[in-house]
Amino acid sequence: MLLCALDMMVPTHQTTGIWRHPDADVEQYRDLDFWIRHARLLEAAGFDAMFFADVAGVYDVFDGSGATAIREGMQYPMLDPLLAVSALAAATERIGFGVTASVSYEQPYLLARRFATLDHLTRGRIAWNIVTSYQRSATENLGLGDLVPHDERYDRADEFMDVVYALWEGTFAPGALVADDEAGVYLDPERVHGAGHEGRWFSVPGPGLTLPGPQGTPFLFQAGSSPRGLEFAARHAEALFFSGTTPENVRRLTDALPAHLERAGRPWDAIRTITSVTVVAAETDDAARARLDDYARHVDEDAALALFAGWTGLDLAALSPDDVLEDVPIEGNRSALQSFTSMDPDRAWTVRDLAAFMAIGARGPVIVGSGETVADELERWAAEAGVDGFNVDYALRGVDLPAFAEHVSPVLRERGHLREGDRPASGTLRGRILGTATLRADHPGAAFRR
């Protein structure tokens, strides 16, 4: 069972208003010592990776301003997770680090250097969650103007990936690193090649700046589930992150994936799939339910609507609580809307339903109970949704993930779902998940190798 710990370096991730809970530590997100302890806890609990979400703007769509998100600490303010990875890697041995970076905001030439650097410094345990971004507040502050249309963002992302593959896989031919002190040659210039890319969005003629790390290309996560997003994921992703309110909803996505893979010329086993869950565990079912009831007294449903509005660009503040969501064309995060419309055709979600559901755990289910109960439910979801594992979220980071480690991980380990801590021969995150240190030969990035 592939386990990632879904997080964001913010006061409140996806359970709104929870910073007011007496067990909350509102300064925890900017305490490096905490993150080091937390990474060690997750590694010991059998997690394969820490998965850091990230955005580049304030959620300012709801009611025409960012006031609700700012007041409630709703994914604001935030730290840059990429800057924490080196410290977390130095304190751990096996766990990987998946970090979100947007192809809409970054330049491929410099992003390739940062990830290649971290591939060295983590000893091959870095992953990139590739996203195309949807926040107008970010594009305005970056001087990029209005949002690029949804599908066109993926066209740009495809070109972005061609550039970074050329830099990661194609710059240094075998034998480029000579390090011959007698000849006075460190690198053979005949074996160092420029990307030679001239496209619609990017011009990158020169070589990459960093020697390949243990993985070459970092392990690649992706979270798109719109038709264009699935097309992009089928070409590039090695692990695909879905969100859905029920196993049946997620199954619609996993069932659609093989056809996309076939069109991309990749085999069915080229991608692992995970789905988001929020877990509230305790020693007994009653204790876990009591904790969830306690959380519910602190949530803020307006902040949940502010989060949804920021994702989708749909301001629901002007609607009645009983108005029903519809699957309308948007340029924002289409999968966030589809989770409550086309992916769930048997239910009519009202604004009130949406706010109540998203207040704890956002788009995914909340799984509550003892270690045995949670493990049973994870097994059910894996079977019915057709996923390989989970992106595990929390209500209170410093409470719920230690509870998962204490109560759920031992049961999953007993049932044979978790690795016993042995590092694969490659020592890389890709080796841990796919059994090979570098991109498989059937991945399109491998075609850029010299």
matplotlib code that plots the C-alpha trace (Angstrom):
import matplotlib.pyplot as plt

x = [0.0, 1.6, 1.2, 1.9, 1.3, -0.6, 0.4, 1.0, 3.2, 0.3, -1.7, -4.7, -4.6, -8.0, -9.9, -11.2, -11.1, -9.3, -6.5, -8.9, -8.9, -7.2, -4.9, -3.8, -0.3, -0.7, 3.0, 3.9, 4.0, 7.0, 9.0, 11.8, 12.4, 8.7, 9.0, 12.1, 10.4, 7.3, 9.3, 10.9, 7.5, 6.1, 9.1, 8.9, 5.1, 5.8, 5.0, 6.7, 6.6, 5.6, 3.5, 3.5, 0.8, 1.5, -0.1, 1.2, -1.7, -4.4, -7.9, -9.6, -12.6, -15.2, -17.3, -15.0, -12.0, -9.5, -10.8, -12.4, -9.3, -7.0, -9.1, -9.3, -5.6, -7.0, -3.8, -2.4, 0.2, 2.5, 6.1, 7.9, 8.2, 11.0, 13.3, 12.6, 13.4, 17.2, 16.8, 14.1, 16.2, 19.3, 17.2, 15.7, 16.9, 14.0, 11.0, 10.6, 9.5, 7.0, 6.8, 4.3, 5.7, 3.6, 4.5, 2.3, 4.6, 8.1, 10.7, 11.9, 15.6, 15.8, 13.3, 15.3, 18.4, 16.5, 15.0, 18.3, 20.1, 17.5, 17.9, 21.5, 21.0, 18.2, 20.1, 17.3, 14.2, 12.8, 9.5, 7.8, 4.0, 3.4, 0.5, -1.0, -2.3, -5.7, -5.3, -5.8, -4.3, -1.1, -0.9, -1.6, 1.2, 3.6, 2.8, 1.3, -2.1, -5.2, -5.4, -4.4, -7.4, -7.6, -6.6, -4.0, -2.3, -1.8, -0.4, 2.1, 2.8, 3.6, 6.2, 7.6, 8.1, 10.0, 12.4, 13.1, 13.5, 16.1, 17.9, 17.7, 18.1, 19.9, 22.5, 25.2, 26.0, 27.5, 31.2, 30.8, 32.2, 35.9, 37.6, 41.0, 43.5, 46.4, 44.6, 43.1, 39.6, 36.7, 33.9, 34.3, 32.6, 31.9, 29.6, 27.7, 24.7, 22.3, 18.6, 18.2, 14.6, 12.8, 9.0, 5.8, 6.4, 10.0, 13.4, 16.2, 19.2, 21.8, 22.7, 21.3, 23.3, 23.4, 24.8, 22.0, 21.2, 20.5, 17.1, 18.0, 14.4, 12.7, 9.9, 6.8, 3.4, 0.4, -3.1, -5.2, -8.4, -10.2, -10.0, -7.1, -5.5, -5.7, -4.2, -1.3, -0.9, -0.9, 2.0, 4.1, 3.0, 4.5, 2.0, -1.4, -3.3, -7.1, -9.7, -13.3, -16.2, -16.8, -14.9, -17.3, -16.4, -12.7, -13.2, -14.5, -11.1, -9.0, -11.1, -10.5, -6.8, -5.8, -7.3, -5.3, -2.1, -2.7, -3.0, 0.2, 2.0, 2.6, 1.7, -1.0, 1.5, 3.4, 1.5, 0.6, -2.6, -3.4, -6.5, -7.0, -8.4, -8.6, -8.0, -9.1, -7.9, -7.9, -7.7, -11.4, -14.1, -16.0, -12.9, -12.2, -15.8, -15.7, -12.6, -14.3, -17.3, -15.0, -13.3, -16.7, -17.3, -14.4, -14.8, -15.7, -17.9, -17.4, -13.7, -14.5, -16.5, -13.5, -11.2, -13.6, -14.0, -10.2, -9.9, -12.6, -13.1, -16.8, -18.0, -20.8, -21.3, -24.1, -26.1, -28.6, -27.4, -30.0, -28.8, -27.5, -24.0, -23.8, -21.0, -20.4, -17.4, -14.6, -11.0, -10.1, -9.5, -12.1, -11.5, -12.5, -15.9, -16.3, -15.9, -19.3, -21.0, -20.2, -18.1, -21.0, -24.1, -26.3, -26.3, -27.3, -24.8, -26.2, -24.0, -24.9, -23.8, -20.6, -19.6, -20.4, -18.5, -15.4, -15.1, -13.2, -10.9, -12.1, -12.7, -11.9, -13.7, -13.1, -12.3, -12.8, -12.2, -9.7, -6.7, -8.6, -11.6, -9.4, -7.4, -10.6, -11.9, -8.6, -8.7, -12.2, -11.3, -8.3, -10.4, -13.5, -11.7, -8.9, -6.1, -2.7, -2.6, -3.5, -2.6, -3.4, -4.6, -5.5, -7.6, -4.9, -1.5, 0.2, -2.6, -4.0, -0.8, 0.8, -2.5, -2.3, 1.3, 0.2, -3.0, -3.2, 0.3, 0.8, -2.4, -1.4, 2.0, 0.5, -1.7, 1.3, 0.5, 3.6, 7.3, 9.3, 11.7, 14.2, 15.5, 15.5, 18.9, 18.6, 17.9, 15.7, 12.0, 11.4, 13.1, 10.9, 7.7, 8.5, 11.6, 13.9, 16.1, 15.6, 12.8, 11.6, 12.4, 8.7, 8.5, 8.6, 11.3, 13.7, 13.7, 15.7, 18.7, 21.9]
y = [0.0, 3.3, 5.8, 9.5, 12.1, 15.0, 18.4, 22.1, 24.4, 26.6, 27.1, 25.4, 22.8, 21.4, 21.4, 24.9, 26.8, 24.0, 26.3, 27.4, 23.9, 23.8, 21.0, 23.0, 24.5, 27.5, 28.1, 24.5, 25.0, 27.3, 25.3, 23.3, 21.2, 20.1, 19.1, 17.1, 15.2, 14.8, 13.4, 10.8, 9.8, 9.3, 7.3, 5.0, 4.6, 3.2, 6.2, 6.3, 10.0, 13.4, 15.1, 18.9, 20.8, 24.4, 27.5, 30.9, 33.2, 34.0, 32.5, 35.8, 34.7, 34.1, 37.2, 39.1, 39.3, 37.3, 38.4, 35.0, 33.0, 35.5, 35.7, 31.9, 31.1, 29.1, 28.0, 31.5, 32.5, 29.8, 28.7, 27.3, 23.6, 23.1, 25.0, 22.5, 19.3, 19.3, 19.5, 16.8, 14.5, 14.9, 13.8, 10.7, 7.7, 6.3, 8.6, 10.6, 14.2, 15.1, 18.9, 20.8, 23.3, 24.9, 24.9, 28.0, 30.1, 28.5, 28.6, 25.1, 26.0, 27.1, 24.6, 21.8, 22.9, 23.1, 19.6, 18.1, 19.7, 18.1, 14.8, 14.9, 16.2, 13.7, 10.8, 10.3, 10.8, 13.9, 13.9, 16.7, 17.1, 18.7, 21.2, 23.7, 26.5, 28.2, 31.2, 34.6, 36.2, 34.5, 35.4, 39.0, 39.2, 37.5, 40.0, 37.3, 38.9, 36.7, 33.0, 30.9, 28.8, 25.4, 23.1, 25.5, 25.4, 21.7, 22.4, 24.7, 22.1, 19.4, 21.8, 22.5, 18.8, 18.4, 21.1, 19.6, 16.1, 17.6, 19.2, 16.2, 13.3, 14.9, 17.3, 14.9, 11.9, 8.8, 9.4, 13.2, 13.3, 12.6, 14.1, 13.4, 15.6, 14.6, 15.6, 18.6, 17.6, 17.6, 17.4, 16.4, 19.3, 17.0, 15.0, 18.0, 19.0, 21.9, 21.4, 22.9, 23.8, 26.5, 26.3, 28.3, 29.1, 28.4, 29.0, 27.0, 26.4, 25.6, 22.7, 22.0, 23.3, 20.3, 16.8, 14.1, 12.9, 9.3, 9.4, 11.7, 13.0, 13.3, 10.9, 12.5, 12.9, 14.6, 15.4, 16.2, 14.4, 16.4, 14.7, 17.0, 16.5, 12.7, 12.9, 14.9, 12.5, 9.4, 10.9, 12.1, 10.8, 7.9, 8.3, 9.9, 11.6, 11.5, 13.0, 11.8, 11.7, 7.9, 4.9, 4.7, 8.3, 7.6, 4.3, 6.3, 7.9, 4.8, 2.9, 5.7, 5.7, 2.6, 4.0, 7.2, 5.2, 3.2, 6.3, 7.6, 4.4, 3.4, 0.0, -0.4, -0.7, 2.5, 4.5, 4.0, 5.7, 7.2, 9.0, 11.5, 10.5, 12.2, 9.8, 10.4, 7.4, 6.5, 3.4, 2.7, 3.6, 5.6, 7.6, 8.4, 9.5, 11.7, 13.4, 14.0, 15.5, 17.7, 18.9, 19.7, 22.3, 24.3, 24.3, 27.3, 26.5, 29.9, 29.2, 25.9, 27.8, 30.2, 27.3, 25.8, 29.3, 29.7, 26.3, 26.7, 30.4, 30.0, 32.4, 30.7, 33.5, 35.0, 31.7, 30.2, 27.4, 25.2, 26.0, 22.9, 22.8, 22.4, 21.2, 24.5, 25.4, 27.0, 27.9, 27.0, 23.5, 21.5, 18.3, 20.1, 21.0, 17.6, 15.9, 17.3, 17.2, 14.9, 12.5, 12.0, 11.9, 10.1, 13.0, 16.6, 18.6, 21.9, 24.7, 23.7, 20.1, 21.2, 23.5, 20.8, 18.1, 20.2, 21.7, 18.6, 17.0, 19.0, 16.8, 13.4, 11.1, 11.2, 7.8, 7.5, 4.7, 2.3, 1.0, -2.1, 0.0, 2.4, -0.4, -2.2, 1.0, 1.7, -1.9, -1.3, 1.9, 0.4, -2.5, -0.6, 2.6, 0.5, 2.6, 1.5, 3.7, 6.9, 10.5, 10.7, 14.1, 15.1, 17.6, 18.4, 17.6, 17.1, 14.8, 12.8, 11.7, 10.5, 8.7, 7.1, 6.0, 4.5, 2.8, 2.3, 1.6, -1.5, -3.0, -2.3, -3.8, -6.9, -7.3, -7.0, -3.6, -1.7, -2.3, -3.3, -0.4, -2.1, 0.3, -1.1, -1.6, 1.6, 3.7, 6.1, 7.0, 5.7, 2.5, 2.2, 2.7, 1.3, -0.8, 1.2, 4.1, 6.1, 6.6, 3.4, 3.0, 3.3, 6.7, 9.6, 11.3, 8.4, 9.3, 12.4, 10.4, 10.6]
z = [0.0, -1.2, 1.7, 1.4, 4.1, 2.5, 4.0, 3.4, 5.3, 6.5, 9.7, 8.3, 5.5, 4.6, 7.9, 8.3, 11.5, 13.3, 14.5, 17.2, 18.8, 22.2, 20.9, 17.9, 17.7, 15.4, 15.1, 14.3, 10.5, 10.8, 13.3, 11.6, 14.6, 14.5, 10.8, 11.5, 14.3, 12.1, 9.1, 11.4, 12.9, 9.4, 8.2, 11.3, 10.6, 7.1, 4.9, 1.6, 1.1, 2.5, -0.1, 0.1, -1.6, -2.4, -4.1, -5.0, -4.1, -1.6, -2.0, -2.8, -4.9, -2.1, -1.6, -3.8, -1.4, 0.5, 3.9, 4.8, 3.9, 5.7, 8.8, 9.1, 8.2, 5.3, 3.5, 4.3, 5.3, 3.9, 3.7, 0.6, 1.2, -1.3, 1.2, 4.0, 2.1, 2.6, 6.4, 6.4, 4.2, 6.5, 9.4, 7.7, 5.6, 3.5, 3.3, 0.1, -0.4, -3.0, -3.6, -5.7, -8.2, -10.9, -14.6, -14.9, -12.7, -12.9, -15.6, -16.6, -16.7, -13.1, -11.8, -13.3, -11.3, -8.0, -8.4, -9.6, -6.6, -4.2, -6.0, -4.9, -1.4, -0.6, -2.2, -4.7, -2.5, -4.2, -6.2, -8.1, -8.0, -11.4, -11.4, -13.8, -11.6, -11.3, -9.1, -10.7, -7.6, -8.3, -12.0, -11.1, -8.5, -10.9, -13.6, -15.9, -16.4, -16.7, -16.4, -19.4, -20.5, -18.8, -21.7, -23.0, -19.6, -20.2, -23.7, -22.1, -19.5, -22.1, -23.6, -20.1, -19.6, -22.9, -21.7, -18.3, -19.7, -22.1, -19.2, -16.8, -19.2, -22.2, -21.0, -19.9, -22.1, -20.6, -19.7, -19.6, -16.1, -16.6, -13.5, -15.0, -13.0, -15.2, -18.4, -16.7, -17.8, -15.3, -17.9, -21.5, -23.4, -26.4, -24.1, -22.6, -24.8, -24.9, -24.6, -28.1, -27.4, -29.3, -28.8, -28.4, -24.8, -24.0, -25.6, -23.8, -26.1, -23.5, -21.2, -17.7, -14.8, -12.6, -13.0, -12.8, -9.3, -8.4, -10.1, -13.1, -13.4, -10.0, -9.3, -10.9, -9.2, -11.0, -9.8, -12.9, -13.4, -16.1, -19.5, -20.5, -17.1, -17.5, -20.9, -19.5, -16.6, -18.8, -20.7, -17.7, -14.3, -12.4, -9.6, -10.0, -7.2, -7.3, -4.9, -4.7, -2.2, -2.6, -3.9, -6.9, -7.9, -7.8, -9.7, -12.6, -12.9, -12.4, -14.9, -17.4, -17.0, -19.0, -22.2, -21.7, -21.1, -24.2, -26.3, -24.7, -25.6, -22.0, -20.4, -17.7, -14.9, -15.7, -13.1, -9.4, -8.1, -4.7, -3.4, -0.6, 2.8, 6.1, 9.0, 12.6, 14.6, 18.3, 20.5, 20.0, 17.6, 20.2, 21.1, 17.5, 16.9, 20.0, 18.7, 15.3, 17.1, 19.0, 15.8, 14.3, 17.0, 15.7, 11.9, 9.8, 6.8, 5.2, 5.1, 3.3, 0.7, 0.4, -0.3, -2.9, -4.5, -4.7, -6.4, -8.9, -9.4, -8.5, -5.8, -4.0, -1.5, -3.6, -3.7, -1.4, 0.9, -0.9, -4.4, -6.2, -7.7, -11.5, -13.7, -15.5, -17.7, -15.6, -16.1, -12.5, -11.0, -12.9, -10.9, -7.7, -9.1, -10.8, -7.4, -6.5, -9.9, -12.8, -10.7, -8.3, -10.7, -8.1, -5.7, -6.0, -3.8, -2.4, -1.2, 2.3, 1.7, 0.1, 3.0, 5.6, 3.7, 2.9, 6.4, 7.5, 5.0, 1.9, -1.1, 0.3, 2.8, 6.6, 7.9, 11.7, 14.1, 15.8, 13.9, 12.9, 11.6, 9.7, 8.1, 7.1, 5.4, 3.7, 2.3, 1.1, -0.6, -2.3, -3.6, -4.7, -6.0, -7.7, -6.2, -5.0, -1.9, -0.2, 0.4, 4.1, 5.4, 9.0, 10.9, 13.5, 12.1, 15.5, 16.8, 13.9, 12.2, 15.4, 16.1, 12.6, 13.5, 16.8, 15.9, 12.1, 11.0, 13.2, 11.8, 8.2, 8.9, 10.4, 7.3, 5.0, 3.5, 4.7, 4.0, 7.0, 6.6, 4.2, 1.6, -1.9, -3.6, -5.6, -2.4, -4.4, -4.0, -7.5, -6.6, -3.5, -5.5, -9.0, -8.4, -10.7, -9.8, -13.1, -15.5, -17.1, -20.8, -21.7, -20.2, -22.7, -20.7, -21.4, -25.1, -24.3, -23.0, -25.0]

ax = plt.figure().add_subplot(projection="3d")
ax.plot(x, y, z, "-o")
ax.set_aspect("equal")
plt.show()
